[in-house]
Amino acid sequence: MKSILIVFFHFVIVAVCCSAPNIIVVVADDLRWDALGYAGNRIVKTPHLDELARKGTRFRNHFVTSSICNVSRATMFTGQYLRRHNIYEFNTPFTPEQWSRCYPKLLRDAGYRTGFIGKFGVGDSNAIAAMAKEFDYWRGLPGQAGLFFEKNNPSGRHKTARFGDQALAFIRSNEVRQPFCLSISFNAPHARDRQPREFWPDQRDEALYRDAQIPVSQKATEEWFEKLPEIAKTSEGRRRWALRFDTPEKFQNIVKDYYRLITGIDREIGRIMECLKERGVYDNTVIIFTADNGFFLGERGMADKWLMYEESIRVPMLIHDPRQRKARTIEALTLNIDLAPTIIDLAGVSIPKEMQGRSLAPWLAGKRAKDWRRDFLYEHHTLVKIIPEIEGVRTERWKYVRWMNASPMREELYDLARDPDELRDLAAATRHQKQLTTLRERWKELAQTCK
């Protein structure tokens, strides 16, 4: 019987290897959805991502369920909400049982060659070092993955370019007949906090955007800051705003560097695309591009992310599957919990029942997935001494925000169909009390069902 099972699983793996596509998962760090050329940004240059968008599938309404890197990355690996995977803090690792149902492990078990490059983001240094044995190719790094220019690196190579070099080495080392899954987790355009130049770009990009005038959001004013609850006014987001955006000169310099870092990522994606073509595997390689969370560029007097406004929770999701010949733009609500089941589905592997996300693969083929979600739960409960705890519900039209540890507790309500910039809080409006009550009850329901 044992011999029969071994032969059976051997044929299963061979079948997967012969039919499955290669998969490259690119995750940017702190990249808001609208800071890309294909998303309508007229300043930042992202020609290679724009090319993938012209040929692939864009998910315009893609969101993270928790806007902080460790939680979001745990969610992307597991396909689960925070309240199910319970990885709240930066030093909390995956348990062996959890990892057994994460997409890299499942694909490796199915015969894929797996690689990881860059910021892993889940667990302390010891836990992350132990992940090396879980991949065939490991270049993962703990914490924020180090400085963009490492002091002990004589080449002077920018970290983004070094990650690109490692990606090319992985691709070139593969046997063409064995499918691979490579996860590349850039640490750009995340700031190197407290460094003299927090968003230091590759020297090749220093001249970019030099003469550009970056538009300032209408919400980047003291008036909008004063509308926040006190717990947000005294939070880490305000402290970092003072470092980056408290003068017009700082704002222009920081955003230009932020855009330069994004262009640096785009260049590496272009190199990866060329390498795939050289190896003859481009037409059988799915490229997925997304981010772990958004980023405030001074809106509401804030920097970084964490809060439940669109700048913080809305991120890019682009999938280029060369087997699909038609480009598509999808308006449905999609989430970072959908990443893992999508990768697993594309690989032809069964999706574990513990995953709460859903595969996006049907959308790639032009099929509307049955009974697709109309809303989702947002939750933030990390570093609560310096970041407000927030929960809420985001629907296709409405947003309900609940500041959990504000005193007194505070609610906000926005009609995104009429007010996409979230300029009018309707929570106190008499004629919207029924909608407020409906979403408050929906929040309670989701808080239970998402466990």
Summary of the structure (lengths in Angstrom):
residues: 451
radius of gyration: 21.6
end to end distance: 39.2
largest distance: 73.0
contacts: 1531
relative contact order: 0.18
helix: 39%
strand: 18%
